[in-house]
Structure formats: C-alpha cells, structure tokens
C-alpha cells in the first residue's frame, strides 16, 4: 500500500526526483580458487553462492558487476562458479560485466569469461589458458638420509606420482592425458563465450601464456580498458550507485579451529601453512 502511495505522488515531484538512481550490485571474487578450509578459505562456489543469489535478485538493476582478482586454482571450482553465474544471468535476464583488477589468469580468467563483457586495467594480467601440475621428486633425498620408503597398495597404480618414489613414464603420460582433457574443457568454454571476438589462432591464445590488459584487448580476450566506477557511471548515469555484496562469512574461533582437539588444531595449522605457501606461489607466478 505504501509503495502504491509513493508511486502516485511521484508524478507531482520535479523530474529529477521521480526516478531513483540505478543501483548496480557488485561482487568481489578475490583469491586463489580452491575448495578451502578454515585456515585457507579459498574462492569456491559454496562460499560465494549466497552473494551471487543476492546480487542477481536486484530486479531493477541494469547489470551485475563482478570484480575478479585471481591467479587461478581448482578447475572444478572455476567451472562451477562460471556455470552458476551464467545460470543466474539467464534466469534473471541480467547483463554481467566483469572487471579485472590485478589478475584474471587460468581459473581466474575461466570465471571472467562468464561476463557478457570483460573490462581490465591496462596493466592487469590476463590469460594463462592452460593447465599446470607441480611437485617434487624426493626419492634420492630420502635415500641419502638413509630413509627407506615403504608403500603397500591394493591396485598397481595406487601410488602413481608418489614424490618419494622414482618417476615412471607411464605415470607422467597419464597425468598429461588428464591435463589435456581439462585444458580442452577450458578452451571450449572460452570459445563458447568469445569465439566471435578472439583475434589470434589457438596456438597463440591457448598455450598458457598471459598478457597485460592492453595486449589482451588486441587479442580479443577482453572487451575494453577501464575501471568499475567510471565505466558504470558512463553507461548508466552519473547518479548510478554501486552496491557491494559481501561474500565473507562471519568469524568465530570455534569455526576456525573446528573443535578443541590439539591434534585437529595442529593439523589445520599445518594445512593452512602449506596452503598459504601454495597460494603465494600462484600469485608470485604473475609477479604479484
């Protein structure tokens, strides 16, 4: 009833007061893409799904803006996030504008192509359309230390690529096959979204290299150079308001440590430390 009353009196107001300024919901997707844990939250669908739902629920919003800042990570979580963004965009009939900050590489770019347009800074790092797996070979090191490795399996391939055992050619070949299949999925998604604007051949675009935003524009990997606030105001008017949708969950010590067990606490601290080092390595690959 109150809404109807406001609509009736609005016609008597000066024109500048009649229509409320456009509101564009903004979601920040920042960090390494991973299923996550208490001490290494990660960027994943479970963590951001509520925020995505909320952003796309703004009925009168002319678009949904997504800010991406990620060096990549899990191909599965990248695909899940991409799929959910596209599902909501089609269901709610919303334009999706993606803005790249420092980096949208590997899985970060996978998510970015969910946008109807991708806009980046001239110095943003974009691309890295490939698949990587890294480990260490420690079998010689433990032998020098006088350590004997004992592995018991049911299934001859259960110890495939164990870093404490000598590398086998057949294991590497199997890993390469897995990587090729994941890479093909990545390429298919990029082509399904951007085939009509890509400006180079597959060998150039999909070999794992990454570029600045300026070069990415010339390759057709992005659609424009700019930043979120000025771009949205230019498109939807100077009075356009940006509404940041929070993707972070509340903090509690109990949830952080998952109980009082000392063993559990030590395990989580250890996992968190290793995870942090892995995350740091991913960012460092792009000079960040």
Secondary structure, DSSP 8 states (H G I E B T S, - for coil): -HHHHHHHHHTTS-HHHHS---EEEEEEEES-BS---SSS--B-HHHHHHHHHHHTT-TT-SEEEEEEEE--B-HHHHHHHHHHHHHHHHHHT-EEEEEEEEEEETHHHHHHTTSSEEEE-TT-EEE--S--------HHHHHHTT-------SSTTTTTT-TTS---HHHHHHHHHHHHHHHHHHHHHHHHHHTTT--S-HHHHSSS-EEEHHHHHHHTS-SEE--HHHHHHHHH-TT-EEEEE-------HHHHHTSS-HHHHHHHHHHHHHHHHHHHHHHHTTT-
